[in-house]
Amino acid sequence: MKIISRKKSAQKITANAERQSDGSLFRLAPSGEIFEHEFYDALRTEIPILDACIGKIVRLTGDFKLKAENESVQPLLDRFSLEVPVGISGVSINTFADMYLDSLLTYGKAIGEIITDKNQRTISGLWVGDSTIFRVRQGSSKTDMCITQIFGDEESPVINTERMVYTALNPSPKHPEGVSILRGLPSLSKILMRIYECIGQNFDRVGNVRYAVTYNPSDDGDKAFAKERAMEIAREWSNGMNAAKYGSVKDFVAAGDVQIKVIGAENQLIDTEIPVRQILEQMISKLSIPPFLLGLNWSSTERMSSQQADILTSELEYYRRLLTPILRRIGLTFLRLNGIDSDVSVEWANINLQDEEALAKARLYNAQAQQLELINQKTEGGKN
C-alpha cells in the first residue's frame, strides 16, 4: 500500500489543535473530520479520566489465542502470534489488537494492513494506520469499500487494498465510518475544565496567602514621620517574608497602631464536589466503566458493583466481536501463505475470575437439575 504524507495545510490544523490544548480548545466546536479527530486526541490529553477509561477497556478486553482447526499446525501459528512485528516498535498479534482497539475507540474507526513478503510468501508484519488521514467511502456497489488517503484538501485513492483491514464502531446509515466512543463528551469536558480552571484561580487568590499591613499614626508626632515609618515597616515585613523561603523564622515587631490582615481570608472556596461528580458520572456512564475500577470511592452496594461488572462484561464482549473477524483473517492469511488449508478460530480468555465462578456455578446447577430429573423419572417409573 502506498502511503502519502500530509501536506502543510493538514499540519497547520494539527498544530492549531495542539496550541489550544490549554483549555481554549474546548470553546471550539469540532468542524471538519480531521479537526474532529485531533479534538478527540486533545480530550484524552486534557481529561486524564477519559484516557484511563479507554486504556482500561483495551486491557480488560483480555487475552486471546488463534486456534487452528488442524492441530499439527498449531505450534507454527503460536510462534507467528508471538513473533510477528507490529509497526516499528511492537511485537505479537496481541500488540496489534491493543493498538487497533485503541484507535477504534478513540476515532470510531481503525485501519490496518497485513504486510506480506512476496519472496518468502509469508506475513512479514502487521501495521496499524493513523485513522485521521484515511477515509472509507462506498465503492462501485453498495457493499464495496473504497479507501482514500487525505493529504491537504485533496483525497487520493489507496491502491492494493486487498491486504487492508478496517473496522467501524457503531456505524449507521448517516455515519457509515463509525463514531468515536468520546462523542458527546466535549461539552461536558468544557464545563469540567472551566471548573478546574476556576479552582486553580481561587487557590491562587485565597490559598496563596497575601497580607495587608496597615499603619495608623496615633498623633501629630507620628504623622510627621508616617512615610519613613511606613517604608521601614514595609522593608522589615518584606525581609521577614523572604526569610521564610529559606526556612528561617523572623518575628515582626512594630510600635504604634499596626494592623495585619490576610487578604481574602473571609472568602470561602466554592464546594465543587457535587458538580464535578455529576459531570464525571455522565462521562463514565458513556464509557461504561465502573467507578471503582478508576479509584473513585463513590458509595455503591455489592449488588450494584456486580451489576456494573456485568454491564462492563457485555461491553467488552461487543468489542471482542468487532476484533474477532480481523484476527481470524490474519490467522487465515498466514496459513494460506504457508500452503496450509486449515480453518482458524479466536479463543478469548474469560474476562475475570467472576466469570469462572459463574460458569462453575452454572455447571453445578445444571448437574443438580439433571440429577433431580433422573430421580423423578425413576420414581415415576417405579409407581407405574
C-alpha positions as CSV (number, residue, x, y, z in Angstrom):
1,M,0.0,0.0,0.0
2,K,1.3,3.4,-0.9
3,I,1.3,5.9,1.9
4,I,1.3,9.6,1.2
5,S,2.4,12.1,3.8
6,R,0.3,15.1,4.8
7,K,0.8,18.5,3.3
8,K,1.3,21.7,5.2
9,S,-2.4,22.6,5.3
10,A,-3.2,19.5,7.4
11,Q,-0.2,20.0,9.6
12,K,-1.4,23.5,10.4
13,I,-4.7,22.1,11.6
14,T,-2.8,19.7,13.9
15,A,-0.6,22.5,15.3
16,N,-3.6,24.7,15.9
17,A,-5.3,22.0,18.0
18,E,-2.1,21.5,20.0
19,R,-1.6,25.2,20.6
20,Q,-5.1,25.5,22.0
21,S,-4.9,22.4,24.3
22,D,-4.6,24.8,27.3
23,G,-8.4,24.9,27.7
24,S,-9.4,27.3,24.9
25,L,-9.8,24.2,22.6
26,F,-13.0,23.3,24.5
27,R,-14.5,26.6,23.4
28,L,-14.4,25.4,19.8
29,A,-16.8,23.0,18.2
30,P,-15.3,20.3,16.0
31,S,-15.6,21.2,12.4
32,G,-14.2,19.0,9.7
33,E,-13.2,15.4,10.0
34,I,-9.5,15.9,10.6
35,F,-10.1,18.5,13.3
36,E,-12.6,16.4,15.0
37,H,-10.1,13.5,15.3
38,E,-7.5,15.9,16.7
39,F,-10.1,17.2,19.1
40,Y,-10.7,13.7,20.5
41,D,-6.9,13.3,20.9
42,A,-6.8,16.5,22.8
43,L,-9.7,15.3,25.0
44,R,-7.7,12.3,26.1
45,T,-4.7,14.6,26.8
46,E,-6.7,17.2,28.8
47,I,-9.1,14.8,30.7
48,P,-7.0,12.0,32.3
49,I,-10.0,10.0,33.3
50,L,-11.0,9.6,29.7
51,D,-7.6,8.3,28.8
52,A,-7.7,5.9,31.8
53,C,-11.2,4.6,30.7
54,I,-10.0,3.8,27.2
55,G,-6.8,2.2,28.5
56,K,-8.7,0.0,30.9
57,I,-11.2,-1.0,28.2
58,V,-8.2,-2.1,26.0
59,R,-6.6,-4.1,28.8
60,L,-9.8,-5.6,30.1
61,T,-10.8,-6.8,26.7
62,G,-8.5,-9.6,27.5
63,D,-6.1,-12.1,26.0
64,F,-6.9,-14.4,23.1
65,K,-5.3,-17.2,21.1
66,L,-5.5,-18.1,17.5
67,K,-6.7,-21.7,17.3
68,A,-6.0,-23.8,14.2
69,E,-8.5,-26.5,13.2
70,N,-5.6,-28.7,12.2
71,E,-3.8,-29.3,15.5
72,S,-0.5,-30.2,13.7
73,V,0.0,-26.6,12.6
74,Q,-0.9,-25.1,16.0
75,P,2.8,-24.6,17.1
76,L,3.5,-22.7,13.8
77,L,0.5,-20.5,14.4
78,D,1.5,-19.9,18.0
79,R,5.0,-18.9,17.0
80,F,3.7,-16.4,14.4
81,S,1.3,-14.9,17.0
82,L,4.2,-14.2,19.4
83,E,6.8,-13.0,17.0
84,V,5.0,-11.1,14.2
85,P,6.3,-7.5,14.1
86,V,3.8,-4.7,14.6
87,G,4.8,-1.3,13.1
88,I,8.2,-0.1,14.1
89,S,8.1,-0.8,17.8
90,G,5.6,-3.7,18.6
91,V,5.7,-7.4,18.5
92,S,2.9,-10.1,18.7
93,I,-0.6,-10.1,17.4
94,N,-1.8,-9.1,20.9
95,T,0.0,-5.8,20.5
96,F,-1.7,-5.3,17.1
97,A,-5.1,-5.9,18.7
98,D,-4.4,-3.4,21.5
99,M,-3.4,-0.7,19.1
100,Y,-6.2,-1.5,16.8
101,L,-8.8,-1.3,19.5
102,D,-7.4,1.9,20.9
103,S,-7.7,3.6,17.6
104,L,-11.2,2.2,17.2
105,L,-12.4,3.6,20.5
106,T,-10.8,7.0,20.1
107,Y,-11.7,7.8,16.5
108,G,-14.6,5.5,15.9
109,K,-12.7,3.5,13.2
110,A,-9.5,1.6,12.9
111,I,-7.5,0.7,9.8
112,G,-4.5,-1.7,9.4
113,E,-2.6,-3.7,6.9
114,I,-1.3,-7.3,6.7
115,I,2.2,-6.8,5.3
116,T,3.3,-9.7,3.1
117,D,6.7,-10.8,1.8
118,K,6.3,-11.9,-1.8
119,N,9.7,-13.6,-1.9
120,Q,9.2,-15.8,1.2
121,R,5.4,-16.0,0.8
122,T,4.6,-15.2,4.4
123,I,3.4,-12.3,6.6
124,S,6.4,-10.0,7.4
125,G,4.5,-7.8,9.8
126,L,1.3,-6.0,10.8
127,W,0.6,-2.3,10.7
128,V,-2.0,-0.1,12.4
129,G,-2.6,3.1,10.4
130,D,-3.4,6.6,11.5
131,S,-7.2,6.7,11.2
132,T,-7.2,10.5,11.0
133,I,-5.7,10.5,7.4
134,F,-7.9,7.8,5.9
135,R,-11.5,7.8,4.8
136,V,-13.7,4.9,3.7
137,R,-16.4,5.5,1.2
138,Q,-18.8,3.4,-0.8
139,G,-17.3,2.0,-3.9
140,S,-18.9,0.8,-7.1
141,S,-21.5,-1.2,-5.3
142,K,-23.4,-0.8,-2.0
143,T,-21.1,-3.3,-0.3
144,D,-17.9,-2.3,-2.0
145,M,-15.4,-0.3,0.1
146,C,-13.1,2.4,-1.3
147,I,-10.3,3.7,0.9
148,T,-8.8,7.1,0.3
149,Q,-6.0,9.0,1.9
150,I,-6.2,12.7,2.9
151,F,-3.4,15.0,2.0
152,G,-4.1,18.7,2.3
153,D,-7.5,19.5,0.9
154,E,-7.5,16.6,-1.5
155,E,-8.0,12.8,-1.3
156,S,-6.1,10.2,-3.1
157,P,-7.4,6.6,-3.5
158,V,-5.2,3.9,-1.9
159,I,-4.1,1.1,-4.2
160,N,-3.6,-2.5,-3.3
161,T,-6.1,-2.6,-0.5
162,E,-6.7,-6.4,-0.6
163,R,-4.5,-6.8,2.5
164,M,-6.0,-3.9,4.4
165,V,-8.4,-4.4,7.4
166,Y,-10.9,-1.9,8.6
167,T,-13.4,-1.8,11.4
168,A,-16.1,0.9,12.3
169,L,-17.5,1.5,15.7
170,N,-21.3,1.8,15.9
171,P,-21.8,2.5,12.2
172,S,-25.1,3.9,10.9
173,P,-26.5,5.0,7.6
174,K,-25.6,8.6,8.5
175,H,-22.2,7.7,9.9
176,P,-21.0,4.6,7.9
177,E,-17.4,5.2,9.1
178,G,-18.4,4.8,12.7
179,V,-18.4,7.2,15.6
180,S,-16.0,7.7,18.4
181,I,-16.8,6.5,21.9
182,L,-16.0,10.0,23.0
183,R,-18.8,11.6,21.0
184,G,-21.0,13.7,23.2
185,L,-18.3,14.4,25.8
186,P,-16.7,17.7,24.5
187,S,-19.5,19.8,26.0
188,L,-19.1,18.1,29.4
189,S,-15.4,18.4,29.2
190,K,-15.7,22.1,28.5
191,I,-17.6,22.6,31.8
192,L,-15.3,20.3,33.7
193,M,-12.2,22.2,32.5
194,R,-13.8,25.5,33.4
195,I,-14.4,24.3,37.0
196,Y,-10.9,23.1,37.3
197,E,-9.6,26.4,36.0
198,C,-11.7,28.3,38.5
199,I,-10.5,26.1,41.3
200,G,-6.9,26.9,40.3
201,Q,-7.6,30.6,40.2
202,N,-9.3,30.6,43.5
203,F,-6.4,28.8,45.2
204,D,-4.0,31.4,43.6
205,R,-6.1,34.1,45.3
206,V,-7.0,32.5,48.6
207,G,-4.7,29.6,49.0
208,N,-1.6,31.6,48.3
209,V,-1.9,33.9,51.3
210,R,-1.3,37.6,50.9
211,Y,-1.2,40.1,53.7
212,A,-2.4,43.7,54.1
213,V,-0.2,45.7,56.6
214,T,-1.9,48.9,57.7
215,Y,-0.1,51.6,59.8
216,N,-2.3,54.2,61.5
217,P,-0.3,57.2,63.0
218,S,-1.6,57.9,66.6
219,D,-0.7,61.6,66.9
220,D,0.8,64.6,65.1
221,G,4.3,63.4,66.1
222,D,3.7,60.1,64.4
223,K,2.1,61.7,61.4
224,A,5.3,63.8,60.8
225,F,7.3,60.6,60.3
226,A,4.5,58.4,58.9
227,K,6.1,58.0,55.5
228,E,9.5,56.9,56.9
229,R,7.9,54.5,59.4
230,A,5.6,53.0,56.7
231,M,8.6,52.4,54.5
232,E,10.6,50.8,57.4
233,I,7.6,48.6,58.3
234,A,7.3,47.5,54.6
235,R,11.0,46.8,54.4
236,E,11.1,44.7,57.6
237,W,7.9,42.9,56.6
238,S,9.4,42.0,53.2
239,N,12.7,40.8,54.9
240,G,10.6,38.5,57.2
241,M,8.6,37.1,54.3
242,N,11.8,36.4,52.2
243,A,13.5,34.7,55.2
244,A,10.6,32.2,55.4
245,K,11.5,31.0,51.9
246,Y,14.8,29.6,53.3
247,G,13.4,28.1,56.4
248,S,14.3,31.0,58.7
249,V,11.6,32.4,61.0
250,K,11.8,36.1,61.9
251,D,9.3,37.9,64.2
252,F,7.9,41.2,63.1
253,V,7.9,43.9,65.8
254,A,6.3,47.3,65.3
255,A,5.4,50.2,67.5
256,G,2.2,52.1,67.2
257,D,-1.1,51.1,65.6
258,V,-0.2,48.4,63.1
259,Q,-2.8,46.0,61.8
260,I,-2.1,42.9,59.7
261,K,-4.8,41.0,57.9
262,V,-4.9,38.2,55.4
263,I,-6.4,39.2,52.1
264,G,-9.3,37.0,51.1
265,A,-9.4,35.2,54.5
266,E,-13.1,35.9,54.8
267,N,-13.9,34.3,51.5
268,Q,-14.7,30.6,51.2
269,L,-13.9,28.4,48.2
270,I,-17.0,27.1,46.4
271,D,-17.7,23.5,47.0
272,T,-17.2,21.8,43.6
273,E,-17.5,18.2,44.7
274,I,-21.1,17.8,43.6
275,P,-20.9,19.4,40.1
276,V,-17.6,17.7,39.3
277,R,-19.0,14.3,40.4
278,Q,-22.2,14.8,38.3
279,I,-20.1,15.5,35.2
280,L,-17.7,12.6,35.9
281,E,-20.8,10.3,36.3
282,Q,-22.0,11.3,32.8
283,M,-18.6,10.7,31.3
284,I,-18.1,7.3,33.0
285,S,-21.6,6.1,32.1
286,K,-20.8,6.9,28.4
287,L,-17.7,4.7,28.6
288,S,-19.4,2.0,30.8
289,I,-16.5,1.7,33.2
290,P,-17.5,1.0,36.9
291,P,-16.2,3.9,39.1
292,F,-14.4,1.6,41.5
293,L,-12.1,0.5,38.6
294,L,-10.9,4.1,38.3
295,G,-10.2,4.5,42.0
296,L,-13.3,6.7,42.6
297,N,-14.7,6.0,46.1
298,W,-18.3,6.5,45.3
299,S,-20.8,4.8,47.5
300,S,-22.2,1.6,45.9
301,T,-23.6,-1.6,47.2
302,E,-22.2,-5.0,46.5
303,R,-25.1,-5.8,44.2
304,M,-24.7,-2.6,42.3
305,S,-21.0,-3.3,41.8
306,S,-21.8,-6.7,40.5
307,Q,-24.4,-5.3,38.0
308,Q,-21.8,-2.7,36.8
309,A,-19.3,-5.5,36.3
310,D,-21.9,-7.4,34.2
311,I,-22.6,-4.3,32.1
312,L,-18.9,-3.9,31.5
313,T,-18.6,-7.6,30.5
314,S,-21.3,-7.1,27.9
315,E,-19.4,-4.1,26.5
316,L,-16.2,-6.0,26.3
317,E,-17.9,-8.8,24.6
318,Y,-19.1,-6.4,21.9
319,Y,-15.5,-5.2,21.3
320,R,-14.4,-8.8,21.1
321,R,-16.9,-9.4,18.4
322,L,-15.5,-6.5,16.4
323,L,-11.9,-7.7,16.7
324,T,-12.6,-11.4,16.1
325,P,-13.1,-11.2,12.3
326,I,-9.9,-9.2,11.9
327,L,-7.8,-11.5,14.0
328,R,-9.3,-14.6,12.3
329,R,-8.4,-13.1,8.8
330,I,-4.8,-12.5,9.9
331,G,-4.5,-16.2,11.0
332,L,-6.1,-17.5,7.8
333,T,-3.8,-15.3,5.7
334,F,-0.8,-16.6,7.4
335,L,-1.8,-20.3,7.0
336,R,-2.8,-19.8,3.3
337,L,0.6,-18.1,2.5
338,N,2.3,-21.1,4.1
339,G,0.2,-23.5,1.9
340,I,-1.9,-24.8,4.8
341,D,-5.6,-25.4,4.3
342,S,-7.0,-25.1,7.8
343,D,-9.6,-23.0,9.5
344,V,-8.8,-20.6,12.3
345,S,-10.8,-19.5,15.3
346,V,-10.2,-16.9,18.0
347,E,-10.4,-18.2,21.6
348,W,-10.8,-15.4,24.1
349,A,-9.9,-15.9,27.7
350,N,-12.5,-15.3,30.4
351,I,-12.7,-11.6,31.3
352,N,-12.2,-12.2,35.1
353,L,-12.4,-14.8,37.9
354,Q,-16.1,-13.9,38.4
355,D,-16.8,-15.4,35.0
356,E,-15.0,-18.6,36.1
357,E,-17.1,-18.7,39.3
358,A,-20.3,-18.1,37.4
359,L,-19.6,-20.8,34.8
360,A,-18.7,-23.2,37.6
361,K,-22.0,-22.5,39.4
362,A,-23.9,-22.8,36.2
363,R,-22.4,-26.3,35.6
364,L,-23.2,-27.3,39.1
365,Y,-26.8,-26.1,38.9
366,N,-27.3,-27.9,35.6
367,A,-25.8,-31.1,37.0
368,Q,-28.1,-30.9,40.1
369,A,-31.1,-30.3,37.8
370,Q,-30.3,-33.3,35.7
371,Q,-29.8,-35.4,38.8
372,L,-33.2,-34.4,40.1
373,E,-34.8,-35.1,36.8
374,L,-33.4,-38.6,36.8
375,I,-34.6,-39.2,40.3
376,N,-38.1,-38.0,39.4
377,Q,-38.1,-40.3,36.3
378,K,-37.1,-43.3,38.3
379,T,-39.7,-42.5,41.0
380,E,-42.5,-42.1,38.4
381,G,-41.4,-45.3,36.6
382,G,-41.5,-47.3,39.9
383,K,-45.0,-46.1,40.7
384,N,-46.2,-47.2,37.2
